[in-house]
Amino acid sequence: MKKLNLLALLAVISIIFVGCANTGSKDKANKKLIDLSSVDSITIHNDSGGLITITDQKLIERFNKAIHTAEYDNAKLDIAAPDYEVTVELKSKENEKFSFWIMGNNNGLFTKSGVNGHYKLSETDKAALLTLFQSTEQQVESDNLKLDETIKRITLANALAHGSVNANIKDEYTDHETIDTFVRAIRTAEQIPGNLNTATPNYDIVLISDNNKYAFHLWINETSEQGMLMNVNKTDTGYTLTKESTAELKKILFSEAKFNGLEFNTERNSIGDLVAKPVGLSENNYLLNGGAVVELQGISYHTIHLFYGDHNAVNALLAHDPATDEVKVKWSDELNDSNNLWNNAFMSNYNMLIPLDEDHLLFLESDVTKKAGQYHLSSYNVLTGKIERLRENFWPLSDDYDYIYKFQWKADEQKLFMQSYLGNVWIFDLKTGKDDVHLLKYRVIPHSTTGAPSLFLSPTFKRFVHDDESGELTFYDNKGVSLRTVPLPQEQYVPSEKIKWNPAGTIAWMDSAEINENRILDIDIDYLKIAAQKINFYNQDGHSIGSIKTEGNHEDTAIEVVGWMDANVAVIKSYTVELIHKDNVGLNVKDVSYYLYDVKKKQKGASFSSIPSSATVTTDLRMGDADNTGKITVSFKEITYKKEK
């Protein structure tokens, strides 16, 4: 199985975008996205961490024109990490932030921070922006080694080839002392006679002033007595650094890393929220992702993933007391090699954080070694700070990379269900210790890595249904005993969440509809929700106990189970659908009404204009939904703790 890379990591907390509904309406309220006269500069971040700043007024005008011809849509997107993030710095020292999806098969979309919905670019404007962003990445003016301007910033990247600059920035320098050292080294370098044929350089460096960028290849290592430079645009001419300059640059480039363990600096922003950033890492050298948030004993606990350098990752449990301005690391573990067999698990399994009781948190404790490691199901005592391993080394290491794909917690019985991508299933009973373990038997659908489940668990944990792509679904008890198979309808739509359960775990059901775009309520790369025409009901062992269909022969009618009054009586939503746009997926739902249906007695009951308040509402257990209280926001570069009101 392919290892999860950084893009896949970002995709753990965001479901991959393929299409969207409700496109085409012009933006009215937010027509003026930015005021061109107030723009000072535009900074472009690509998905590899590269950063370029535009100050040229013509290029800024080109950007402004493209975004202001876009069409606004208030629909919410399910999307992966953007191809580009753009920060528009204003002369007032404030900024506006945009995210763009414009590469490959992406439809040409962008969002603006603080604005609901999204904007759709025309193909012409999509191409114009892509050309602007990509050409800007390559725009480096470096005709000679004369530096007559004041350099404000220097970026450093590992070199990939002669004649181009690697956009994946490794480090950035803005302090005057470091900048002066680089500038002095360049100004004092002496040209090497003749044309040179050199090996791949060690580094690309770009010196940035208010108006220009100067790019060079740099050959230097820890044993170099004299380094060498070349203009990126003139790779047959080299310049030798002086011994003094070489020694000074070596101190900058090869001194011990400042990052000696995860810590956070904090400060209050202009509105009083607490902002935390990792200590010892430049902003262009790390990415943050947030996991679950739990509050115990008045303290907010949450998990994070920090990715930095070439392939270094840290998973951590953080704590913040709202009465202080401190963010403390309560537990952390680090992985430094993508070839480690726990790579995928480490990149994904920082999300689980569960309140075990009023004093303990349940989480996955990694214990990673250089080549492999172990995983423990552990509890963290919030009073003592001690960690207890409840199931030590529970996860068998296979020859393939694996990660936890799905988990579910039953608080009243203290049972934890987990399914790994490769098909390990655990049902841990933390009260009795009588666990049910099924190793490598119930694998996730091979092509599904983000949203479509393959295992459908009863709320009681006594039954589950597995889809092995054989064309049949199989009901199992919690011991793994096969009970009955149910065929999937041929040439029919079935939603990605193929089987759902009533709250009592006694009745399961499956929706189906004819294959028609007029039946797609929501879709992305591997998640489908439909406007059903038929609902089949089953008991907990998979035996059929009846079905219902839409009333009449109208093609636009649909039905859906939206809640339960008790173990047997379902709340059925009846409605009609119509395409919003002829050439796009997306339906308008209208003529909604509700009625009760006794599944066991096969009797239709009273009708309502809304769901009865006493009903238990059915929700979609869609993968990737954020488990976040809203008080803590983790962006790529910082963590924000909202001020207590």
C-alpha positions in Angstrom: 0.0 0.0 0.0 1.2 3.5 -0.8 2.5 5.5 2.1 0.7 8.6 3.2 2.7 11.6 2.2 2.2 15.2 3.4 -0.7 15.8 1.0 -2.4 12.7 2.4 -1.8 14.0 5.9 -3.7 17.1 5.1 -6.4 15.1 3.6 -7.0 13.2 7.0 -8.8 16.2 8.5 -10.2 17.3 4.9 -12.1 15.2 2.4 -10.8 15.3 -1.1 -12.7 17.7 -3.4 -14.0 16.6 -6.7 -17.2 18.5 -7.4 -19.6 20.9 -5.8 -23.2 21.8 -6.0 -25.0 25.1 -6.4 -22.6 26.9 -8.7 -23.3 29.9 -10.9 -24.8 32.7 -8.8 -23.0 36.1 -8.9 -21.5 37.4 -5.7 -23.5 40.4 -4.5 -22.6 41.0 -0.9 -18.9 40.4 -1.4 -18.3 41.8 -4.9 -15.3 43.9 -3.9 -12.9 41.2 -2.6 -10.0 43.6 -2.2 -9.4 47.3 -2.9 -6.6 47.4 -5.5 -5.4 50.9 -4.3 -4.8 49.6 -0.8 -2.7 46.5 -1.8 1.0 46.6 -0.8 2.1 43.1 -1.8 0.8 39.6 -2.5 2.5 36.6 -1.0 1.9 33.2 -2.6 2.4 29.9 -0.7 2.3 26.7 -2.8 1.4 23.3 -1.4 5.0 22.3 -1.0 5.7 25.2 1.4 7.3 27.5 -1.2 6.8 31.2 -0.8 7.0 34.1 -3.3 6.1 37.7 -2.8 4.8 40.0 -5.6 5.2 43.7 -5.4 5.0 44.6 -9.1 1.8 46.6 -9.7 1.0 45.1 -13.1 1.1 41.6 -11.6 -1.1 42.7 -8.7 -3.6 44.2 -11.2 -3.6 40.9 -13.1 -4.4 39.0 -9.9 -7.1 41.5 -8.9 -8.8 41.3 -12.3 -9.0 37.5 -12.2 -10.6 37.2 -8.8 -13.2 39.9 -9.5 -14.6 38.2 -12.5 -15.3 35.0 -10.5 -18.8 33.8 -9.8 -19.9 33.5 -6.1 -21.7 30.4 -4.7 -22.8 30.1 -1.1 -22.4 26.3 -1.1 -20.0 24.6 1.3 -17.1 22.7 -0.2 -15.6 19.4 1.0 -12.0 19.9 -0.1 -8.4 18.9 0.3 -5.5 21.3 1.0 -5.4 24.1 -1.5 -2.9 24.2 -4.3 -2.0 27.8 -3.4 -2.6 30.1 -0.4 -2.4 33.8 -1.1 -2.0 36.6 1.5 -2.8 40.1 0.2 -0.9 42.5 2.4 -2.6 45.9 2.7 -1.0 49.3 3.2 -2.9 49.5 6.5 -0.7 46.5 7.7 -3.9 44.3 7.7 -4.2 41.4 5.2 -6.8 39.3 3.3 -6.3 35.6 2.8 -7.4 33.4 -0.2 -7.1 29.7 -0.9 -7.0 28.5 -4.6 -7.7 25.1 -6.2 -6.5 25.6 -9.8 -4.1 22.8 -10.6 -4.7 19.5 -12.5 -8.4 18.5 -12.7 -9.5 21.0 -10.0 -12.4 23.1 -11.3 -10.9 26.5 -10.7 -12.2 27.5 -7.3 -11.1 29.8 -4.5 -12.3 30.9 -1.1 -11.7 34.1 0.9 -11.1 33.8 4.6 -14.1 35.0 6.6 -16.5 34.7 3.7 -18.9 31.8 3.5 -19.2 29.9 0.2 -16.7 29.9 -2.6 -15.9 31.5 -6.0 -15.7 29.8 -9.4 -13.2 31.0 -11.9 -13.6 30.9 -15.6 -11.2 28.7 -17.5 -9.5 31.8 -18.8 -9.0 33.3 -15.4 -8.0 29.9 -13.9 -5.2 29.6 -16.6 -4.2 33.3 -16.0 -3.8 32.8 -12.3 -2.0 29.5 -12.7 0.4 31.1 -15.1 0.9 34.0 -12.7 1.6 31.8 -9.7 3.9 29.3 -11.5 5.8 31.9 -13.5 6.3 33.9 -10.3 7.9 30.9 -8.7 10.5 30.9 -11.4 11.0 34.7 -11.6 14.4 35.3 -10.1 16.5 38.1 -11.3 20.1 37.2 -11.0 22.1 38.6 -13.9 25.2 39.2 -11.9 26.7 39.0 -8.4 26.3 42.8 -7.7 23.9 43.4 -4.9 23.3 47.1 -4.7 19.9 46.9 -3.0 18.9 46.3 0.6 18.0 42.7 1.1 15.0 42.1 3.4 14.7 38.3 3.3 16.6 35.2 2.2 15.1 31.8 1.5 17.0 28.5 1.4 16.0 25.3 -0.3 17.6 22.0 -1.1 18.7 22.2 -4.8 17.1 19.8 -7.3 18.8 20.8 -10.6 20.8 23.4 -12.4 18.9 26.4 -13.7 15.8 26.3 -11.5 14.9 27.1 -7.9 13.2 24.5 -5.7 10.0 26.1 -4.4 9.9 23.9 -1.3 11.7 26.3 1.1 13.7 24.7 3.8 14.5 27.8 5.9 14.1 31.5 5.8 16.3 34.3 7.3 15.1 37.8 8.1 17.5 38.9 10.8 20.1 41.5 9.7 23.1 39.6 10.9 22.4 36.5 8.8 21.4 38.6 5.8 24.6 40.6 6.1 26.6 37.4 6.2 25.1 36.0 3.0 25.4 39.4 1.2 29.0 39.7 2.2 29.8 36.2 1.0 28.3 37.0 -2.4 29.9 40.4 -2.8 33.4 39.0 -1.9 33.2 35.9 -4.1 35.7 35.6 -7.0 34.9 34.4 -10.4 36.4 31.1 -11.5 38.0 31.3 -15.0 36.5 29.2 -17.8 33.2 27.4 -18.3 32.2 24.9 -15.5 30.5 21.6 -15.6 29.4 20.9 -12.0 27.4 18.4 -10.0 24.0 19.2 -8.7 24.3 22.1 -6.2 23.6 21.6 -2.5 21.3 24.6 -2.0 19.2 27.2 -3.8 19.3 30.6 -2.1 17.1 33.6 -3.1 17.8 37.1 -1.8 14.7 39.3 -1.8 14.6 43.1 -1.8 11.6 45.4 -2.1 11.8 45.2 -5.9 13.8 42.2 -7.0 14.9 38.7 -6.3 18.4 37.3 -6.7 18.8 33.6 -7.0 21.9 31.5 -6.7 23.0 27.9 -6.5 25.3 27.2 -3.5 27.8 24.3 -3.2 28.8 23.9 0.5 28.9 21.1 3.0 30.2 20.6 6.6 33.8 19.9 5.4 34.0 22.6 2.7 37.0 25.0 3.0 35.7 27.2 0.3 32.1 27.1 -1.1 31.0 28.0 -4.6 28.2 30.1 -6.1 26.5 30.3 -9.5 23.7 32.5 -10.8 20.7 30.3 -11.4 20.4 31.8 -14.9 24.0 31.4 -15.8 25.2 28.0 -14.7 28.5 27.8 -16.7 30.1 30.5 -14.5 31.1 29.9 -10.9 32.3 32.1 -8.1 34.5 30.9 -5.2 33.6 32.0 -1.7 36.4 33.2 0.6 37.5 30.9 3.4 36.1 33.4 5.9 32.7 33.6 4.2 32.6 29.8 3.9 33.2 29.4 7.6 30.5 31.9 8.5 27.9 30.3 6.2 28.7 26.9 7.6 27.9 28.1 11.1 24.5 29.3 9.9 23.7 26.2 7.8 25.2 23.4 9.9 24.8 24.5 13.5 22.7 22.2 15.6 19.0 22.5 15.0 17.2 24.9 17.3 14.3 22.5 17.6 15.1 20.4 20.7 11.6 19.3 21.6 8.1 20.6 21.2 7.4 23.8 23.1 5.1 26.7 22.4 5.4 30.5 22.7 2.2 32.3 23.2 0.9 35.9 22.8 -2.4 37.6 22.7 -3.6 38.9 19.3 -5.5 42.2 18.8 -8.8 40.8 19.8 -7.5 39.1 22.9 -7.3 35.5 21.6 -4.2 33.5 22.7 -2.0 32.4 19.7 0.6 29.7 20.2 3.5 28.9 17.8 6.2 26.2 18.1 9.5 27.3 19.5 12.7 26.9 17.4 11.1 26.5 13.9 10.8 29.1 11.2 7.3 29.5 9.8 8.2 28.1 6.4 9.6 24.9 7.9 6.6 23.4 9.6 2.9 22.6 9.2 0.3 22.1 12.0 -2.9 20.0 12.0 -5.4 19.8 14.8 -7.2 16.8 16.2 -9.9 16.2 18.8 -10.6 18.6 21.7 -11.8 17.5 25.2 -12.4 19.7 28.3 -11.8 18.1 31.7 -11.5 19.7 35.1 -11.7 23.1 33.4 -8.7 22.5 31.2 -8.8 22.2 27.4 -6.9 19.2 26.0 -6.3 18.6 22.4 -4.1 16.6 20.0 -2.0 18.1 17.2 0.3 16.9 14.4 3.5 18.9 13.6 5.3 18.2 10.3 8.7 19.9 9.9 11.9 19.7 7.9 12.4 17.0 5.3 10.3 14.3 7.0 10.1 14.9 10.7 6.7 14.6 12.5 5.6 15.1 16.0 2.3 14.0 17.5 1.4 15.6 20.8 -1.3 16.1 23.5 -1.5 19.7 24.5 -3.3 21.4 27.5 -4.4 25.0 28.0 -5.8 26.5 31.2 -7.9 29.5 30.2 -6.8 31.2 33.4 -3.2 31.4 32.0 -1.4 32.3 28.8 0.5 28.9 28.7 0.1 26.0 26.4 1.8 22.9 27.8 2.8 19.7 26.1 1.6 16.8 28.2 2.8 14.0 25.9 4.6 13.8 22.5 6.3 11.3 20.2 8.4 11.9 17.1 9.1 10.1 13.8 12.0 11.0 11.5 11.9 8.5 8.7 9.1 8.0 6.1 10.3 4.4 5.6 9.3 3.5 9.1 6.4 1.0 9.0 4.4 3.1 11.3 4.6 6.1 9.0 1.0 6.0 8.0 -0.3 5.4 11.5 1.8 8.2 12.9 0.6 10.7 10.2 -3.1 9.8 10.9 -3.6 8.6 14.4 -3.3 11.8 16.4 -7.0 12.4 16.2 -8.3 10.1 18.8 -8.9 11.7 22.2 -11.8 10.4 24.3 -13.0 11.3 27.9 -12.7 8.0 29.7 -14.0 9.5 33.0 -13.8 12.8 34.7 -10.1 12.4 35.4 -8.8 10.4 32.4 -8.4 10.8 28.7 -8.2 7.8 26.3 -5.7 8.1 23.4 -3.4 6.2 21.1 0.1 6.3 22.5 2.8 5.6 19.9 6.2 4.3 21.0 8.2 4.7 17.7 11.7 3.4 17.2 14.0 4.1 14.4 12.6 1.3 12.2 9.3 0.4 13.7 7.8 0.7 17.1 4.6 -0.1 19.0 1.2 1.3 19.6 -0.6 1.3 23.0 -4.1 2.1 24.0 -3.4 4.4 26.9 -5.1 6.7 29.4 -3.8 10.1 30.6 -4.5 11.1 34.2 -5.2 14.9 34.1 -4.6 15.2 37.8 -1.3 13.4 38.1 0.0 13.6 34.5 0.7 9.9 34.5 0.1 7.6 31.5 -1.3 4.1 32.0 -1.1 1.6 29.1 -4.5 -0.2 29.1 -3.7 -2.4 26.1 0.1 -2.6 25.6 1.4 -3.3 22.1 -2.1 -4.2 21.0 -1.5 -3.5 17.3 0.4 -6.2 15.4 3.0 -4.9 13.0 2.6 -6.3 9.5 4.9 -5.9 6.5 2.7 -3.2 5.1 1.9 0.3 6.3 -1.3 0.7 8.3 -3.4 3.2 10.1 -6.6 3.5 12.1 -9.3 4.2 9.6 -12.3 4.4 11.9 -13.1 4.4 15.6 -16.2 4.6 17.7 -16.7 5.0 21.5 -19.6 3.7 23.5 -19.4 5.7 26.7 -22.0 4.0 28.9 -20.3 0.6 28.5 -16.7 1.9 28.0 -16.3 0.0 24.8 -14.0 1.2 22.0 -14.3 0.0 18.4 -11.4 0.5 15.9 -10.9 -0.6 12.3 -7.5 -0.3 10.6 -7.1 0.2 6.9 -5.7 -3.3 6.5 -8.7 -4.8 8.2 -7.7 -5.2 11.9 -10.9 -4.8 14.0 -10.8 -4.4 17.8 -13.7 -4.1 20.2 -12.0 -3.2 23.5 -14.2 -3.7 26.6 -12.5 -1.5 29.2 -14.9 -2.4 31.9 -14.7 -6.2 31.8 -11.4 -6.7 29.9 -13.2 -9.2 27.6 -12.1 -7.8 24.2 -13.1 -9.1 20.7 -10.1 -9.0 18.3 -10.3 -9.8 14.6 -7.0 -9.4 12.8 -6.7 -8.6 9.0 -10.3 -9.8 8.2 -12.3 -6.7 7.5 -10.2 -4.5 5.2 -11.3 -1.1 4.0 -12.5 -0.9 0.4 -9.1 -0.7 -1.4 -9.9 2.3 -3.5 -11.4 4.2 -0.6 -9.0 6.2 1.5 -11.0 9.2 2.7 -14.7 9.0 2.9 -16.6 5.8 1.9 -16.8 3.4 4.8 -16.6 -0.4 4.4 -17.8 -1.4 7.8 -21.1 -0.4 9.4 -21.3 -0.8 13.2 -24.4 -1.2 15.3 -24.7 1.4 18.1 -24.7 -1.5 20.6 -21.4 -2.9 19.1 -23.2 -6.3 19.0 -23.4 -6.4 15.2 -21.6 -5.0 12.2 -21.9 -5.2 8.4 -18.9 -5.4 6.1 -18.6 -4.6 2.4 -15.9 -6.7 0.7 -16.9 -5.5 -2.8 -18.2 -9.0 -3.7 -21.6 -7.5 -4.5 -23.0 -8.6 -1.1 -22.9 -7.2 2.4 -22.4 -9.6 5.2 -23.8 -9.2 8.7 -21.6 -10.4 11.6 -21.9 -10.6 15.3 -19.2 -9.1 17.5 -17.4 -12.4 17.7 -16.9 -12.3 13.9 -19.5 -15.0 13.1 -21.1 -14.5 9.7 -24.9 -14.3 10.1 -26.4 -13.5 6.7 -25.5 -11.8 3.4 -27.5 -9.1 1.7 -27.2 -8.5 -2.1 -26.5 -5.0 -3.3 -29.1 -3.9 -5.8 -27.8 -4.3 -9.4 -27.7 -1.2 -11.6 -28.9 1.0 -8.7 -27.4 3.8 -6.7 -26.6 2.8 -3.1 -25.2 5.5 -0.8 -21.6 5.2 0.5 -23.1 4.7 4.0 -24.7 1.5 2.7 -26.1 0.3 6.0 -27.5 2.5 8.8 -28.9 1.4 12.2 -31.6 2.5 14.5 -30.5 3.7 17.9 -31.4 0.4 19.6 -29.3 -1.6 17.1 -32.2 -3.8 16.3 -33.1 -2.6 12.8 -30.8 -1.8 9.9 -31.7 -0.3 6.5 -30.4 0.3 3.1 -31.4 3.1 0.6 -31.4 2.6 -3.2 -32.5 4.6 -6.3 -32.2 4.4 -10.0 -28.9 5.6 -11.5 -29.7 9.2 -12.4 -28.1 12.5 -11.6 -31.4 13.6 -10.4 -30.8 11.2 -7.4 -27.4 12.6 -6.2 -27.8 14.8 -3.2 -24.0 15.0 -2.4 -20.9 13.5 -3.9 -17.1 13.7 -3.8 -14.3 11.3 -4.7 -15.7 8.3 -2.8 -18.7 9.6 -0.8 -22.2 9.5 -2.2 -25.5 10.5 -0.7 -28.7 9.9 -2.7 -32.4 10.8 -2.8 -33.7 7.3 -2.3 -36.7 5.7 -4.0 -36.7 2.6 -1.9 -35.7 1.6 1.7 -35.1 -2.0 2.6 -35.3 -2.9 6.4 -33.4 -5.8 8.1 -33.3 -7.2 11.6 -30.0 -7.3 13.5 -29.1 -10.6 11.9 -29.6 -9.4 8.3 -33.1 -11.0 7.7 -35.4 -8.8 5.6 -38.3 -7.3 7.5 -39.9 -5.3 4.7 -39.4 -2.2 2.6 -41.1 1.0 1.6 -41.1 3.0 -1.7 -41.9 6.5 -2.8 -45.6 7.0 -3.3 -46.9 7.3 -6.9 -45.0 7.1 -10.1 -43.4 10.5 -10.1 -39.7 10.5 -11.0 -38.9 13.4 -8.7 -40.2 11.9 -5.4 -37.8 10.7 -2.6 -37.9 9.2 0.9 -35.4 9.1 3.7 -35.2 7.8 7.3 -34.5 10.9 9.4 -35.2 9.7 12.9 -36.7 7.1 15.2 -39.5 7.5 17.8 -38.6 4.1 19.4 -37.0 0.8 18.4 -39.6 0.1 15.8 -41.1 3.4 14.6 -39.1 5.4 12.1 -39.6 9.0 11.0 -39.8 9.1 7.2 -39.1 12.3 5.3 -40.9 12.5 2.0 -39.9 15.1 -0.6 -39.4 16.0 -4.2 -36.1 16.9 -5.9 -35.1 18.9 -9.0 -31.7 19.7 -10.6 -30.4 23.1 -9.6 -28.4 23.4 -12.8 -28.8 21.3 -15.9 -25.1 20.4 -16.3 -24.1 20.2 -12.6 -24.7 17.7 -9.8 -26.8 19.2 -7.1 -30.5 19.0 -6.1 -33.0 21.4 -4.8 -35.2 19.7 -2.1 -38.9 20.9 -1.9 -42.4 19.7 -0.9 -41.0 18.3 2.4 -43.3 16.4 4.8 -42.8 13.7 7.4 -44.7 10.6 8.6 -44.3 7.8 11.0 -43.7 4.2 9.9 -43.8 1.1 12.1 -41.2 -1.2 10.5 -42.3 -4.3 12.4 -46.0 -3.9 11.8 -45.5 -2.4 8.3 -48.0 0.4 9.2 -47.9 4.1 8.1 -48.8 6.5 10.9 -49.4 10.2 11.5 -48.0 12.9 9.2 -46.2 16.0 10.4 -44.8 19.2 8.9 -41.5 18.8 10.8 -39.6 16.1 12.7 -41.3 15.4 16.1 -39.2 16.9 18.9 -39.2 13.6 20.7 -37.6 11.7 17.8 -33.9 10.6 17.9 -32.5 12.2 14.7 -30.5 10.1 12.3 -27.1 11.7 11.3 -24.6 10.8 8.6 -21.5 9.3 10.1 -19.4 10.8 7.3 -15.6 10.2 7.6 -13.5 13.2 8.3 -16.0 15.3 10.3 -14.0 17.6 12.7 -14.2 16.7 16.3 -13.6 20.2 17.6 -15.3 22.3 20.2 -14.8 25.5 18.3 -12.8 27.1 21.1 -9.5 26.0 19.6 -8.5 26.5 16.0 -5.4 24.9 14.5 -4.2 26.6 11.3 -1.2 25.5 9.3 1.1 27.8 11.3 -0.5 28.5 14.7 -3.0 27.5 17.3 -5.6 30.0 18.4 -7.4 29.7 21.8 -10.5 31.9 21.7 -10.8 34.4 24.6 -13.3 33.3 27.3 -16.4 35.5 27.2 
